[in-house]
Amino acid sequence: MSVKYLFVDMNSFFASVEQQEHPEYRNKPVAVVPLDTDTTCCIAVSHEAKKFGIKTGTRVGDAKQMCRGIIIIPASPKIYIEKHHEIHKAVESILPVTAVLSVDEMVCRLWGDHATVERATEVAKAVKRAIIRDAGECMTCSVGIAPNRLLAKVAADMKKPDGLTVIRREELPERLHVLELNDFPGIGHRMERRLNNSGVTSTKQLTSLSEGDLSRIWGSRLLGGSWFQRLRGADVPESPTRRRSIGHSRVLEPSFRNPKDAREILIRLLHKAAARLRHVGYYAGSVSLSVSYLEKFRWSDGYRVEPCRDTLTLIQHFSSLWERRADGTPKKVGLVLGDLIHARNVTNSLFGNGSQLGELANAMDQANEVFGRYAVYFGGMHGKGEAVNTRIAFGVIPDTKFADC
């Protein structure tokens, strides 16, 4: 029986990169963190740390209590991005990558004789060897092979670390019955609660539902039909995605938890977001700002704007939102440039000011590309460089030119 997809999922990616780059960390419990403070959370932990019950999202202070010898390492995004590209190149040396799904995940379509289970298994082993060869001995991955992308990812998650799992179509849906509902990508807390409210508490029950039942629960004939087919191994085409927003957020270090420093850090985050916006060729159609407070509450606000992407105009919008914020001690700030519009769909203003500000922003981008990040910037962000060093969301692989460290 043939299979169609091979899914590569790197194991404990950020922590594994640190162990690869620093031999003294190998075989030791390691946690990668956004800030070197006990109040933040681990964003990645090594296999050794997981044995102590530490996982992504564990508070750093708690992790230190759970494992006295844990090594806490502030993240090095630029190195992770470079390692991602090494891994991508290694996989490509064996077979073409169909899609990069996150900084530590990619999927390959299997064609021809590669689509047999026997040959696909050989290819998977070759991929694992190529990654070790090109990216280093610590860079292990789990590979899933299945008739569609959804089940290939599920298969990759079934055996970690360094696993290789094949799901054959003739085994379905019974092979899936050992899984929990939230083991499936796309079934998060809300969807699981909706399934539970409909009497579905196990994967066996999920796979026994009719296409109509699934459509009713998902609230969409398209989604319900897609899930019904995929759970039985059908290769349903993926829905096209569209970029909708660009955002940045940062938990403030204790010394920056005051309105003045918080605003300066926010302005620097805005510089990064605006530069990314121009880099990908979009304009923002809305802006929003959020602030979380030490007093245990969160404030947010936003509004629609005339399509724009120059930094100065965006600073003016966010300054207006900042003035509306609630009183309190800021702990975290975040911003989102939303309702993105591709540049080809934006009509230039009849007045010249927007064009001049756009030219200024482009000139700043060019200078920063030549002389280094933040060689040219507006004064409101001065002195807050280290406070907003690049963080990597797993679903986004930033260009190295947007990585600060």
C-alpha positions in Angstrom: 0.0 0.0 0.0 1.3 3.5 -0.9 1.9 6.4 1.4 2.1 10.1 0.3 3.7 12.3 3.0 6.8 12.3 5.1 6.8 14.7 8.1 10.0 15.9 9.8 9.6 17.1 13.4 12.9 18.2 15.2 13.1 17.1 18.8 13.4 19.8 21.5 14.7 22.1 18.8 16.0 25.2 20.6 17.4 23.1 23.5 19.0 20.7 21.0 20.6 23.5 19.1 22.2 24.8 22.3 23.5 21.4 23.1 24.9 21.1 19.6 26.6 24.5 19.8 27.9 24.0 23.4 29.2 20.5 24.0 29.4 21.2 27.8 25.6 21.2 27.8 25.2 17.8 26.3 23.5 15.0 28.3 22.5 17.7 30.9 19.1 19.2 31.7 18.7 22.4 29.7 15.9 25.0 29.5 15.9 27.8 26.9 14.1 31.0 28.1 13.2 34.4 26.6 14.6 36.3 29.7 16.9 35.3 32.4 14.4 35.7 35.2 12.5 33.3 37.4 9.1 34.8 36.5 9.2 33.9 32.8 8.5 30.5 31.2 10.7 27.9 29.5 10.2 28.0 25.7 12.1 24.7 25.1 13.6 22.0 27.3 16.1 19.2 26.6 15.2 15.5 26.8 17.1 15.4 30.1 15.0 18.2 31.6 11.8 16.5 30.5 12.6 13.5 32.8 12.1 15.9 35.7 8.6 16.8 34.5 9.8 20.2 33.1 8.1 21.1 29.8 7.5 24.1 27.5 5.6 26.6 29.5 7.0 25.6 32.9 7.8 28.7 35.0 11.6 29.1 35.3 11.4 29.4 39.1 9.5 26.1 39.2 11.9 24.4 36.9 14.8 25.3 39.2 12.9 23.7 42.0 12.1 20.6 40.0 15.7 20.1 38.9 18.4 21.8 41.0 21.0 21.4 38.3 19.1 22.7 35.4 21.0 25.0 33.0 19.0 28.1 32.1 20.0 29.6 28.7 18.6 32.9 27.2 17.5 32.2 23.6 19.8 32.8 20.6 17.3 33.3 17.7 19.9 33.9 15.0 21.6 30.6 15.7 18.2 28.8 15.6 17.3 30.4 12.3 20.7 29.4 10.8 20.3 25.8 12.1 16.8 25.6 10.6 18.3 26.4 7.2 21.0 23.8 7.6 18.3 21.2 8.4 16.2 22.4 5.4 19.2 21.9 3.1 19.9 18.5 4.6 16.4 17.3 3.9 16.5 18.7 0.4 19.6 16.7 -0.3 17.4 13.5 0.0 14.0 14.7 -1.3 12.3 18.0 -2.0 10.6 19.8 0.9 7.0 20.5 0.0 6.3 23.0 2.8 8.0 24.4 5.8 5.4 24.5 8.5 7.4 26.0 11.4 10.9 26.5 12.5 11.2 22.9 13.5 8.7 21.1 11.2 8.6 20.4 7.4 6.7 18.1 5.2 7.7 16.3 2.0 5.5 14.8 -0.7 6.4 11.3 -1.7 6.2 10.4 -5.4 6.9 7.3 -7.6 8.7 4.5 -5.9 9.2 6.7 -2.8 5.5 6.3 -2.1 5.8 2.6 -1.1 6.1 2.0 2.6 9.4 0.1 2.3 11.0 2.8 0.2 9.5 5.7 2.2 11.0 4.1 5.4 14.5 3.9 3.7 14.1 7.6 2.7 13.1 8.6 6.2 16.2 6.9 7.6 18.3 8.7 5.0 16.8 12.1 6.0 17.6 11.5 9.7 21.2 10.6 8.8 21.5 13.7 6.5 20.3 16.0 9.3 22.9 14.6 11.7 25.6 14.8 9.1 24.9 18.4 8.1 23.4 19.9 11.3 25.2 17.9 14.1 24.8 14.9 16.2 22.4 16.5 18.7 19.9 17.3 16.0 17.6 14.3 16.2 14.2 14.3 14.7 11.0 12.2 14.7 9.6 11.3 11.3 6.0 10.4 10.4 4.9 8.7 7.2 1.2 8.5 6.2 -1.3 8.9 3.4 -2.0 12.6 4.2 -0.3 15.5 5.9 -2.5 15.5 9.0 -1.7 11.9 9.7 2.0 12.2 8.9 2.2 14.9 11.6 0.3 12.7 14.0 2.6 9.8 13.2 5.7 11.9 13.9 4.3 12.8 17.4 3.6 9.1 18.2 7.3 8.3 19.0 9.7 10.8 20.5 12.6 11.4 20.5 14.2 10.1 17.4 11.2 8.1 16.3 10.0 6.8 12.9 6.4 5.8 12.6 4.3 4.7 9.6 0.5 4.8 9.4 -0.9 2.8 6.6 -4.3 3.5 5.1 -5.5 0.0 5.6 -4.9 0.4 9.3 -7.4 3.3 9.6 -9.2 4.4 11.5 -8.4 1.8 14.2 -4.7 2.7 14.4 -5.7 6.1 15.7 -7.8 4.9 18.6 -4.9 4.9 21.1 -4.6 8.7 20.6 -6.2 11.5 22.7 -8.4 14.0 20.9 -5.9 16.8 21.5 -3.2 14.7 19.8 -4.6 15.8 16.5 -3.5 19.2 15.1 -6.5 21.4 14.9 -8.2 20.0 18.0 -7.3 22.5 20.7 -8.9 23.2 24.1 -12.0 24.9 22.6 -12.6 22.3 19.9 -12.1 19.5 22.4 -14.6 21.1 24.7 -17.1 21.4 21.7 -16.5 17.7 21.0 -17.0 16.7 24.6 -20.3 18.7 24.7 -21.4 16.6 21.8 -20.6 13.4 23.7 -17.3 12.7 22.0 -14.6 12.0 24.5 -12.3 9.6 22.6 -10.8 9.2 19.2 -12.7 6.0 18.7 -15.9 7.9 19.1 -14.6 10.7 16.8 -13.8 8.2 14.0 -17.3 6.6 14.4 -19.1 9.8 13.5 -20.7 10.4 10.2 -19.7 13.2 7.9 -22.9 14.9 8.8 -22.2 14.6 12.5 -18.7 16.1 12.1 -20.0 18.9 9.9 -22.6 19.8 12.6 -19.9 19.8 15.4 -17.4 21.8 13.4 -20.1 24.1 12.1 -19.0 23.7 8.5 -19.7 21.1 5.9 -16.3 21.8 4.4 -14.4 21.3 7.6 -16.6 18.3 8.7 -16.1 16.6 5.4 -12.4 17.3 5.4 -12.0 15.7 8.8 -14.1 12.7 7.9 -11.9 12.0 4.8 -8.5 12.7 6.5 -9.2 10.4 9.4 -9.7 7.6 6.8 -6.5 8.5 5.0 -7.8 10.6 2.1 -5.4 13.2 0.7 -7.6 16.3 1.0 -6.1 19.5 -0.5 -4.9 22.0 2.0 -6.8 25.2 2.2 -4.7 28.2 1.0 -3.5 30.5 3.8 -3.2 34.3 3.7 -1.0 36.5 5.9 -3.3 38.4 8.2 -1.2 40.1 10.8 2.3 40.9 12.0 2.9 41.3 15.7 5.4 41.4 18.5 5.2 41.1 22.3 7.6 41.2 25.1 7.6 40.4 28.8 9.4 43.3 30.4 12.4 42.7 32.6 11.7 43.9 36.2 13.8 47.1 35.8 11.7 48.1 32.7 8.3 47.7 34.4 7.4 51.4 34.3 5.5 53.5 31.7 8.5 55.3 30.3 10.6 52.2 29.6 7.6 50.1 28.5 6.7 52.7 25.9 10.3 52.8 24.6 10.4 49.1 24.3 7.0 49.2 22.5 8.5 51.7 20.0 11.4 49.4 19.3 9.0 46.5 18.8 7.1 48.7 16.4 10.3 49.4 14.4 10.8 45.7 14.0 7.2 45.0 13.0 7.1 47.9 10.5 10.4 46.7 8.9 9.0 43.2 8.6 5.7 44.6 7.1 7.7 46.4 4.3 9.9 43.4 3.8 7.0 41.1 2.9 5.3 43.7 0.8 2.2 44.5 2.9 0.4 47.5 4.4 -1.4 47.5 7.7 -5.2 48.2 7.8 -5.5 48.1 11.6 -3.4 48.6 14.7 -3.9 47.2 18.2 -2.0 47.4 21.4 -2.2 45.3 24.6 -0.6 45.6 28.1 -0.6 43.1 30.8 -0.1 44.4 34.3 1.5 43.1 37.5 -1.9 43.8 39.2 -3.2 40.7 37.3 -5.3 42.3 34.6 -4.9 43.0 30.9 -5.9 46.0 28.8 -6.1 46.1 25.0 -7.4 48.5 22.3 -7.1 49.1 18.6 -8.7 50.6 15.5 -8.8 50.6 11.7 -6.4 52.9 9.9 -5.8 54.1 6.3 -3.4 51.5 4.8 0.1 52.4 5.9 3.5 50.9 6.5 5.9 53.7 7.3 7.3 53.6 10.8 6.5 57.3 11.8 2.8 57.0 11.0 2.6 53.7 12.9 4.3 55.3 15.9 1.7 58.1 15.9 -1.1 55.5 15.9 0.4 53.5 18.7 1.2 56.6 20.7 -2.5 57.5 20.5 -3.4 54.0 21.8 -0.7 54.2 24.5 -2.4 57.3 25.9 -5.6 55.3 26.4 -4.1 52.5 28.4 -5.2 51.6 31.9 -3.2 52.7 34.9 -1.0 50.1 36.5 2.5 48.5 36.4 3.1 47.1 33.0 4.5 43.6 32.9 4.1 42.7 29.2 3.4 44.8 26.0 2.3 43.6 22.6 1.3 45.1 19.3 -0.3 43.8 16.2 -0.4 45.2 12.7 -3.6 43.6 11.3 -5.9 43.5 8.3 -2.9 43.3 6.0 -3.2 44.4 2.4 -0.7 43.5 -0.3 1.1 46.5 -1.8 -0.3 45.8 -5.2 -3.9 46.3 -3.8 -3.1 49.7 -2.2 -3.9 52.9 -3.9 -1.5 55.7 -3.2 -2.8 58.8 -1.4 -3.7 61.9 -3.4 -1.5 63.9 -1.0 2.3 63.6 -1.0 3.0 63.2 2.7 2.5 59.4 2.8 4.8 58.9 -0.2 7.6 61.0 1.5 7.2 59.0 4.8 7.4 55.8 2.8 10.5 56.9 1.1 12.0 57.8 4.5 11.2 54.3 5.8 12.7 52.6 2.8 15.9 54.6 3.2 16.1 53.6 6.8 15.6 49.9 5.8 18.4 50.2 3.3 20.8 51.8 5.8 20.0 49.2 8.4 20.6 46.4 5.9 24.0 47.7 5.0 25.2 48.9 8.5 23.4 46.6 10.8 20.1 46.4 12.6 19.0 49.7 14.2 21.9 51.6 12.7 19.2 54.2 12.0 16.1 54.6 14.2 13.8 57.1 15.8 15.0 58.5 19.1 12.0 57.1 21.1 13.5 53.6 21.1 17.0 54.6 22.1 18.8 52.4 24.7 16.4 49.5 24.7 18.2 47.2 22.3 18.7 44.1 24.4 15.2 44.4 25.8 13.7 43.4 22.5 16.1 41.0 20.9 14.4 38.6 18.5 12.1 35.9 19.8 11.0 33.1 17.5 7.4 31.9 17.4 7.5 28.2 16.3 5.2 28.9 13.4 7.4 31.7 11.9 10.9 31.5 10.5 12.2 35.1 10.3 14.8 36.2 7.9 18.3 36.3 9.6 18.4 40.0 8.8 15.6 40.5 11.4 17.4 38.5 14.1 19.3 40.6 16.6 21.3 38.0 18.3 
